[in-house]
Amino acid sequence: MKLEEFVRDAKVFYAVVRRLEIVSEASRRLDPAVKSRHPEIAWREIRGAGNIYRHEYGEVDPELVLNTVRVELPPLLAVVEAELGRAD
């Protein structure tokens, strides 16, 4: 989705922001050992972004949200998959 479409589609924008809030909250609940195995992930920033999404929603920049989805989430997904593989 292009940025212009993303900004225009309020339903999609707010759904994505809500999902990022959930990711942020889930990161708070992770075992510290998981975080220490993956120092390449910006855990503090993930936690902080959730605070912005929840409390400063008028300041949420759609371009940064889309960048988070495109650039920041793929490495996090790889970590999740690796950790789930450890559980097997």
C-alpha positions in Angstrom: 0.0 0.0 0.0 1.3 3.4 -0.9 1.6 6.1 1.8 -1.2 8.2 0.2 -3.6 5.2 0.3 -2.6 4.3 3.8 -3.2 7.9 5.1 -6.6 8.0 3.3 -7.8 4.7 4.6 -8.5 5.5 8.3 -9.7 2.0 9.0 -6.5 0.4 7.8 -4.3 3.0 9.5 -6.0 2.6 12.9 -6.0 -1.2 12.5 -2.3 -1.2 11.9 -1.6 1.2 14.8 -3.7 -1.0 17.1 -1.7 -4.1 16.1 1.5 -2.2 16.7 0.2 -1.4 20.2 -0.3 -5.1 20.8 3.2 -5.9 19.6 4.5 -3.2 22.0 2.6 -4.6 24.9 3.6 -8.2 24.1 7.3 -7.1 24.0 6.9 -5.8 27.6 5.9 -9.3 28.7 8.8 -11.2 27.1 11.2 -13.1 29.3 14.4 -11.0 29.6 16.3 -14.0 28.3 14.6 -13.7 25.0 15.5 -10.1 24.7 19.1 -10.7 25.6 19.3 -13.4 22.9 18.3 -10.7 20.4 20.1 -7.5 21.1 19.7 -6.4 17.5 16.0 -5.7 18.2 15.2 -2.3 19.6 13.2 -3.5 22.5 13.1 -0.2 24.3 11.9 1.6 21.2 9.2 -1.0 20.7 8.0 -0.4 24.2 8.2 3.4 23.8 6.3 3.4 20.5 3.3 1.7 22.3 3.1 4.6 24.7 3.0 7.0 21.8 0.3 5.0 20.0 -1.8 4.8 23.2 -1.3 8.3 24.7 -0.2 10.6 21.9 -2.3 9.2 19.1 -2.7 12.7 17.6 1.0 12.8 17.0 1.3 9.4 15.3 3.0 9.9 11.9 1.5 7.6 9.2 4.9 7.6 7.3 6.7 6.3 10.4 3.9 3.7 11.0 4.3 2.4 7.4 8.0 2.4 7.7 7.7 0.4 10.9 5.6 -2.2 9.1 7.9 -2.4 6.1 11.4 -2.1 7.7 11.2 -2.8 11.4 8.7 -5.7 11.6 10.4 -8.2 9.3 13.5 -8.6 11.7 11.1 -8.9 14.6 9.1 -11.5 12.8 12.4 -13.5 12.2 13.1 -13.4 16.0 9.6 -14.6 16.8 9.9 -17.5 14.4 13.4 -18.4 15.8 12.0 -18.3 19.3 9.0 -20.4 18.4 11.4 -22.9 16.7 13.3 -23.1 20.0 10.1 -24.2 21.8 9.7 -27.3 19.6 
